[in-house]
């Protein structure tokens, strides 16, 4: 389908009767009132766009019949929802795009919403993809990988998992039970000696020829059986292999199968089975509360709940069927695993088109089902309870956060309630690749849009106070608007960091308007505890002795959470810079290797270590690699000098 860009779309203006919005508010009124000629809108499927006088897209909608749908916006104002009234008041222009089918309209609407993020559309803010496991059977020695995007590439995907931590823990167990290779390179590189994982019994040693491809494939089949939930077949298969090894008097191998069987049984006991249907399902619960909506999604895989996510929407005036349609459209828009069944409390608007679209995306039939009885209904009831409890928790959270921040104000003697708190931390290795991080919490929750990182430029030797001062100085200079909103600047450090930042604030004229505190983890020498324990201390301006918060654990835990988040953000920035600079120093010093050639090499081999181990012929087989340059790269890593 070829569709013009929306900027190029011009509605044909005619003189016949027009519809004009009524009762415009002074603040929302555009320069030109919205006038729509209904006769220019066809009785065809398509997408319509409300736009402001500046050209900003305010709302994107789809319709089976454009003329009928648009006409519904121009009923008497008192009969329209408040948000729709505000939309019509603010809009100055209404454009449309005709599509061939309603499904094409759905696809176009999804694309335009993702691109423009219109103010009056319900937007799924948390659009990240959840982690899953991937295994590519086209490789001779497949490996388990953690991925966040599902593709139609012939590989098998298992998930999603509700958190990366839970997935890593699952992968650790799988690597212990089924010792597939864990090396990161896509292509298995031959080695004279196997890796350390082989010595620990967590790898079969395929790189060193310790296992045949057929034996390795049998292990891969066991992994797939386990991840698909076909555990009965897996247990029978392992038990049979154990008996065969015992009959062949290979007791060491039989013991390995015995341990594997016990590990599988223990892992199965830990799973909570909620359904006897061995079908992948996503179960949605919806709870409406005033003008807010809360949706809980349970991920059921092979009869067991493997994860759960919840979402909240404010200022919702859509009907439940319309809200569910919008949510499903955005939730499965790109790169997510689509199960065979999606259970919903009520059928969404256009559920047949949605089902057809999801079936096209997944490559198999997907059913959207509003079950009324049986185990499916029980799952829906469980999801509904989760949505309701999440709504209660979110409703109570602001009051609890306000009370906690009030206690923090009292403990630290702050001039105002610290609704907005920024924490500064430094990460470096002996002064190298230093990164300063600033994380911001608003009303007790992280505000990721305000996170900032700064590369330390003035120091190359370890000096945390000076590096922190550079970070704060650049924050005040480059992010002045953010700095003005801060109610507390928290430093991950002790008295030296605090004194250095106070001197900087005095110099810049910020001392009075920006409260500062330092939060340190130090040994308490005065109490004779040196070497025996760490204590959390808060250093405040004008106070000689540190403040201990052990009697106020809720305040202490809040500061710890903010400090730990700043530490995490600083380390991730340092690691990224460290790896990038190490990589560039290793490959960029080879004459003839530029950014494009470096990218080609990394894409082909996976990492620098694989390039280092590669032979001359392997380097020469890289697409577009001249023989002379391959010799130069090989000589650089193996000390043979450059090619003449």
N, C-alpha and C positions, 0 to 999 in steps of 0.2 A: 504494500500500500504506500503510495507516495502522498505525503501530506506537506503542505507549505508550512514554513515557520510561522508561528502565531503573529510575529511582528508584521508579516506580509499580508495577513488576512484582513480584508476590508469588507465590512458588511455593506451591501448595496443599499443606499439611502433613497427612498421614494417619498412622494408627498402624501400618499394615502394615510389613513388613520394611524395615529401613533399612541403608544401607552407611555404615560409619564408617571414616575414614582411620586407619591404624595407625602406630605408632612415631613419635609426634610429638616433635620436638626442643623443648627448653625455650625457646629464644629465639624460635622461630617459632610456638609454640602460641598460638592465639587463646583468648579467654575461653571460648567455646563450641565444642566439637569439631564439625567439619563432618559433618552427617548428611544423607543424601540418600535420599529415597523414590523408587526407580526407577519405580514404577508411576505417578507423577505426570508422567513424561516420555513424550511420545507418540512413536510411530514416524513422525515427520514432519520435514521440513527446518526448520531454524531456527538460532538463535544462542543460545549459553549464556555466562553471565558468572560467573566466580569473584569473590567479593567478600570483603574483610576485615571484621572486626567493626565498623570505623569507617565502612563503606559504600564504601571505596575499591575501584575496579575493579582486580583483579589480573591478569585474563586474559580475553580475548574470543576465542571460537572459533565456527566454524560447522560444521554437520553436515547430511548428507543424511538421517540417522536419529538424532534427538536421544538416544533411549534407549540405542541401541547405543554411540554415541560417548561419552556420559557414563559408561556402565558400564566403559569401558576405563580410566578414571582410578582405579578402585577394585580393580584386580588386586593381588596381593601386592606390597608395597612394593619388594622387592628386584628385581622385574621391570620397574619403572618407571625412566625416566631420572631423574638426580639433580635436574634443574630441576623436573620434574613432581612429584617427591616433596616438594620445598620448597614448591611451589605448593599442593598439597593440605594440607600441614601448616599453612600460614598462613591458608588460606581458612576462613571461618565460614559462608558462605552461597553457594548456587549457584542462580542464576535462569536463566530461558530465555525466548525469544521465538519463537513459531512464525511461519513465513513460508509463502507459497503455493508458492514454488519455490526451488530451490537457488540460482538467480541472485539472487533477492531476499535470500537469506541472505548471499550474498557482498557485496552492496551495503550491507546493514545492518552486517555485520562491519567493513567498511572504514570506515564512518561512525563507529562506536563506537571503533575503534582510534585514529582521527584525533582524536577528541574527548578520550578519556581517557588515551591514551598508556600503556597498562597495563604494569606492570613486567615481567611474564613473557611478553609478546609480543615477537616480533622486530620492532624498529622501525627503519624507514629514516630515519635522522637527517637526512641531506642531502636534504630534500624540496623544495629550491628548483627552480624551473622554468628551463630553459636558454633562452638568447636565440635568437630566430629572426627571419626577415624576413617582413613582411606587406605585401601590396599589395591594395587594395580596388578591384576593377574597376567597382564601382557609381558611383565618383566620376568626373566628367568628365575630370579630370586627376589620375590616381592617382599616388601617391608611395610610395617604399619606407620602411617604418617598422621599427624594432627593437622587438619585443614579447617578453614572457616568458609569455604565456598564450594558448592556442589556444581559439578560440570558434567555434561554428557560426553565423557571421554572414555567410556568403556570400563572405568574402574568401579570398585564397589565402595559404597559409603555407608557408615554406621553411625547413628546418632539422631538428633543432636544431644549434647551433654549440657546441663544447665550452667556449668562453670568450667573454665579451663583447669582449675585445680582438681576438680573431681575427675576430669578426663585424664590428667597426668597420673593421678593415683590409680585409675583403672589400667592405664597403659603399663605402669610399673608391675601390677599384678599379672597382666597378660605376658609381659616379657619374662616374668619368672616362671609362668606355667608353660608358655610356648616360646622358646628361645629363638625367635626370628632375628635376622640381622638388624642392627640399630644404627649402622653407619648412615650418614646423611646424604652421601652421593647417590644420585639416581642410578648411575651405572656402577655395577659391582667391580671394584678394582682389585686385581690379583695382588696378594701379599705373600711374602715368604713365611711370615709368622702371623698367627691370628691375633686379634685384639684382646684387650684385657677382659672384655665381656665373655669371651670363649673360656678363659681360665676360671671365671666365676660361674660358669654353667648357664649363662644368659644369652648365649649365641651358639649357633651350630658350626661356626667357622667356615662358611661358604667361601669367603675370600681366600682362604688358604687350602681349599680343596678337601676339607674335613668331612664334607657331606655331599652326596650326589644330588643332582637336581630332582630326581624322583623322590628321594627321601625328604628333601626340603619341601617339595610340593605337598607331600602327605601332611606335614606339619601345618602348612598354609590351609589345607582343607579343614583341619581340626579347628584352627582359629576361626574360619568362616562359619563352621557349624556352631561354635560357641556364640559368636556375635549375632548369628541369626536366631538364636534361641533354641536350636535343635539339640538340646543338651542330652536327651535320651540316646540319640544316635551317637553323639560324641562319647558318652560314657561307655556304651557298648563297644565302640571302636577302640577306645583306649584299653578297655578290659581285655578285648581279644588280642591286641598287640602285646599286652603284658603276659598273657598265657602263652602266646607263641614264643616269646623270648625266654620264658621259664622252661618250656619244653625243649628249647634248643640249648639249655644250660647256660644262657647268657644272662646271668642273674643281675649283673650290674645294669644292663639295659632294662630288665624287668623292674628293677627298683626305681628307675627313672619314670617308667610308665605308672608305677604304683603311686609315686609322689605326685605326679601330674593328675591322676584320678582323684586323689584326696584333695588337692588344691581346687579342682573344679567343683567338687561336692561342697567344700567350705564356702566357695564364692556363691554358689547357688542358694545356700542356706541364708545368706545375707540379703538376698533379693526379696522384696515384698511383691508378691503376685496379686494383682487386682482384677485380672480378667483371664479367663481360660482361652480367649480368642488369641491366637498367635498372629495378630495383625498389627502393623504399625498404625497408631492413632494419635492425633492431636485433639485434645478435648478442651473446649472453650466454655468458661463460665462468665456470665455478665451480671453485674450488679449496678443498678442506677440509684443515685443518691442526690437529690436536689438537681443541680445542673451539672453534676459530675458523673462520669461513667468509669467503672473499674472492670477490667477484663483479666481473668487468670487463664493461662494456657498450661495444661498438663501434657507432658510428652510421655506417651505410653508406647513402649517398644517390647514386642513379644510378651505381652501380658503384664509387664512390670513398669511402674512409673520410674523413669530415669531422670526426670527434671521437671522444673516448673518455672514459669515467668509470669509476672503480672505487669499491667499497664494501666495508667490512669489518664483520663482526658477531662479537661475542664471546659465549661461553657458549651456543653453538648445539648443541642436542641433536636438532633435527628432522632427519628424513630429507631428502636432497637434493630430492626431489619436493615435499615440504611447504615447504621453504625457498624454492624457486623460485616456488611458488604465492603465498606471502606477499610475496615481493619484487615480482613482477609486479603484484600487486593494489595495492600501495602506490605503485609507481613510476609507473603510469599512472592513478592515482586521479583527478587533477584537472588540467586545463589543459595537458597535455603532448601533443605531436604523436605520434600512434600510427601506425607504419608498416604496410605491407601484410603484412610477414612479420616474425615474431619467432623467431629461431633460438635453440634452447636445447640444452644437452648431453643432457638427458633430459626427457621430457614431465612437466610439473608435475602435482601432484594436481589433479583437477577441471579438466583443461585444456580440455575441451569447454565447460564453463560459462564459463571465463575467456575463451575465444575468442569466445563469443557476447556476453559483456559488452563486450569491447573492440570488437567489430564495431558494437554499438549506440552506443558512445561516438564512434567515428570516422565512422560513417555509411557504411562500406563493409566488405566481408568482410576479416577479419584472421585470418591463419593462424599458429598456434604450431607450430613444426616442429622435431623432433629429427632433423636430417638425418644420414644415414649414409655418404653418398658424394658425389662431385662437388665443385663450387665452394662449395656451402653447407657441406659438411663441412670444407673448407679454411678457411673463415671461422671456423667453430666452433673448429677447432684453434688458429687465431691468437688468438681470444678466450681460450681456455684457457691459452695461453702467457702472455698478458698478465696474467691472474688469478694465475698461479703466480709471475710475477716481482714483481707487486705484493705478494704475500704475503711473499716473501723480503725485499723492501725494508722492509715494515712490521715484520717480525720483527727486522731489523737496526737499525731506526731508534732504538729506546730505548737500546740500548747505545752507539750513536754519539752520541746526544744527551747521555747521561750523561758520556761522555768529553769532549765539547765544553764542557759546563758546568763540569766539573772544571778544565779549562784556563782558563776564564774566571775561576773563583774564584782560581786561582793568579796570573793576570795582574793582577787588581784587588785582590788581598789581602783577599778577603772572608772573614768569619768562618765561613760555611757555603756549601755548594753552592747556587747560585742557581736552584733548580728553578722558582720563581715570580718572574717579573720584570715590573714595571710600568713603563711609559714615559709621561712627561707631556709634552705639547706644547700650544702656544697658536697660534691662528689668528685674525687680525683685520685690519681695514683702517684704519690710522691710529687704532687704539683703538676703532673702531666695530664693533658686532656681534661682539664678541670671544667666543670659545668655547675652553674648556680641555678637552682630551681625555686620557683615561687608557686605554691598551691593556694587556692582560695576556697574557703568554706563559707557558705551563706546559710545562716540559721541552722548550723550543725550538719549541713550536707555539702559535699564537694560541688563546686561550680566549675566544671571542666573548661568552659569557654574562657575563663579568666586565668587559667594556668599559663605560666610563662617560664621559658628557659633562656639562660644567657651563657654564652661562651666566655670564660674568664680570659682576659687578654693581658692584664697588667702583671700577672704573677705566673712564674714557671716553677717555683719551689713551694713546698708546703707552707701555707700561711692562711689558715681558715678565716681568721678575723678580717684580713685584708681582702680575701676573695668575697666574703659575705658583704663587706662594705661596697665593693664594686657592683655586686648584684643589686643591692638596695639603691645605690646611686643611679644605676641605669633604670631601675624600676621607677624611681621618682622623676627621672628626666623623660623617659620614653613612654611611660604608662601613667601619666599624671592623673588622668580621669579615674583610673583604677585605684591609684594611691589615695585619692581624695575620699573614696568610698570606704576605706578601711577603718574599722573600729579598733583593731588590734594587730600589731605586727609581731609575730611570734618567731623567735630565732632558735634554730636547733644548735644550741651551744651553751656556754657558761658565761662567767663574768667578763672574760676578755672580749668575747663577741658582743656582749651587751654594751660595754664601754666604748668599743669602736663604733658601733652603730649610733649611739647617743651623740658622740662627737660629730659624726657625719650629719645627723639631723640638726644639731646646733648650727653647723656650718651652712646648711641649706635652708634654714628657717622653718623646719618641719617639726621641731621638738614639741611644741604645744599642741599641735593638731593630730599627731600620730602617736598613740600610746604604744609602748614597746615592752616586751617581756622575753626573757631567755629561758628555754626549757632544756635542762641538761640531765644526763644520766651519768652520775659520778659516784665514786667510792666515798664513803663517809669515814674519813680518817679520825676525826675528833672523837668518835664513839668507839674507837678501837676495832673497827670493822674492816680495816684495810685488807684487801685480798680476799674478803669473805662474802661481799655482796655489793650490789649496786643500788643506788637510791635515786629516785626522780626528784629533781629540785627545780624550783622556779626562782629566777633572779629578777628583781624588780628595780627600777631606777630609784635612787635615794635610800635604798634599804641595804644594810651591810650584810645581814645573814640571809641565806636562801629560805624560800618558803616551801614547806613540805605539805603535800596534799593527801597524805595517806588516810586522813580522817574524812576526806571528801572524795570517795572513789569514783563517783559519777563524773565529777569535774576532772579528775586525773585521767580517766579513760578517754574523755573527749580530747584533751591535749595530746595524749598518746596517739590517738587515732589520726589527728591532724599531723603530728610530727612524723609518724610512720608513713603517711601518704606522701609527705614532702621528701622523705628519704627514698621511697620507692621511685618517685618521679625523677629525682636527681640521679639515682643509679642508672635508670633506664636511659637517661640522656647521656650520661658518661659512657655507658657501654656502646651506644650508637656512635658517638664521636670516636671512641677508642678503636672500634672495629673499622670504621671508615678510614681513619688516618693510618692504621696499620696496613689496611688493604692498599691504599693509594701509595704508601711508601714502598710496598713490596712489588707492585706491578708497574706503577707509573715511572719507575726509574729505568725500565727497560726501553731503549730506543725503538720506536716503531709501534709501541703499544699505547694507544690513546683510549679515550673513554669508550668508543664503540667497540674496539678490539677487546678491551678488558671485559665489557659486558658479554661479548660473544664467548670468550673463554670461560667466564663464570657460569654462563648458561649451559655450556657444553659439559664442564667438569663438576660444577656444583660449588667448589670452594677453592681457596688458594692452595691448601694442602694437597688436593687432588691434582692440581696443575703441577705442583712441585714433584709429585711422584710419577707423573706421566712420562713415558718414553718419547723419544724423538718422533717415531712413526705415529704415535697417538696424537701428538701436537700437530703434525702435518696433516692429519685427517680432519681437523677442525674446519668447518665450512669457511671458505674464503681466506684460508691461512697460507701465505706464501712459504715455500720451503725455507727460504733464507731467514725469515722471521721465526719460524719454528726452531731452527738451529740456534738462533740468538736467545730465545726464551729458554730452551733446554740448557744452553751453556750458562745462562745466568743462574739457574738453580743448581747446577751440578758442577760449578767451578771450572768449566772448560773455556771460559772467556766468550767473547762475542764472535760471531761469524765474521770472516774477513770481508 
